[in-house]
């Protein structure tokens, strides 16, 4: 123990010095921290002032803009019972879109946040106004049946929804006022203009909301009124000309018509499943194909062009084309069906053109030698069947009696003749045509008929009698083997 006391006595002063040094060091650290904190505090005041002033500069102009949107909403709701349905819906959509753009601009300006916590209430106010405007639009659309006019007339639910939207609007006005005062007392002493959607406290009171709902629900101009009309009707190929007072439109030769129908929603509700149809009513014996149709959806007050192809017709035919349109405001509800007054167009489709040709089986020929003339008739319409009807073979413009009115088979016919005397013949074929195909005359061919050559005389002393061979018979003809 003696040894321990002596060691403690020997080391005591050194230990004391170490403790004193530690205390001094800690005091220096504390002093340094306090100094740094004080310095940071002095530097943050300008920063907070800048943040507040910057936020006020960005959000402040949005207040009057928002107030103008609120005034538009109040004006629209007051005048809505006497306005047209589509105008009210379009106005509400524009107000909601503007309120949402203003709220989005405020949210983008909210970072960094103002030093005063209540300063963000300006942004919150604009966001709540956008939400309330959307709620007003939804409530009005549900009351009036929305874009199709279905499911409307629920006044109690619409009253409750509009009452809740009114309270939200009033709350947003309070938030904007709170934000103004907070920024004015904040480090930046920022000034923000006033902005309010409620200028008359009684406007959103329960009695006023109930009266507004009743006026909207009972407005004749806001009641659903579906209607559809045909604005224009044209064909393809287009008419070459129109004749008469009716008039009749002259169309080029065709086996199928393309059609364009401009159909319009002339009512105040959207139409779904509008069936646009065109049918051809023949004026004579020539037939027509089945009707062609297409289905489209139309928004209220809009129009669209419907293209229909492949209405089958016969060249040379006269038709009355009738366009109709039928739709419904409420899908599957026969009570919502509407039909456009039909629009008609009288057309005359030109006959198809044709070409004819004739060719001989031999040229020249001798007297008594048979020659077959082959006629072919081709229509000009692609993919059309070969021309039908009859042809007449002519010699120098006069019909050959045995080959007159020869029936075409797959567009072809023949005529076989023998000639009794030498000569030159100008042969043509004349196609009579049909109701749908125009007639045609072939280019002439020249057929030469020569005399029978004389028999060669035998050499002297051959013992063969001398003589000559000739034919004095007249020409004869036989009807085409393809006359069927």
Secondary structure as UniProt FT lines:
FT   HELIX           2..79
FT   HELIX           80..82
FT   HELIX           85..108
FT   HELIX           117..120
FT   HELIX           121..144
FT   HELIX           146..148
FT   HELIX           155..185
FT   TURN            187..188
FT   HELIX           201..204
FT   HELIX           206..217
FT   HELIX           220..222
FT   STRAND          228..236
FT   STRAND          239..243
FT   TURN            244..247
FT   STRAND          248..251
FT   STRAND          256..265
FT   STRAND          271..282
FT   STRAND          292..298
FT   TURN            300..301
FT   STRAND          303..312
FT   TURN            315..316
FT   STRAND          318..328
FT   TURN            331..332
FT   HELIX           334..336
FT   STRAND          337..339
FT   STRAND          343..349
FT   STRAND          354..360
FT   STRAND          365..366
FT   TURN            367..368
FT   STRAND          370..379
FT   TURN            382..383
FT   STRAND          390..395
FT   TURN            396..397
FT   STRAND          398..399
FT   HELIX           401..403
FT   STRAND          406..407
FT   TURN            410..411
FT   STRAND          412..418
FT   STRAND          423..431
FT   STRAND          440..441
FT   STRAND          445..450
FT   TURN            460..461
FT   STRAND          476..478
FT   TURN            481..482
//
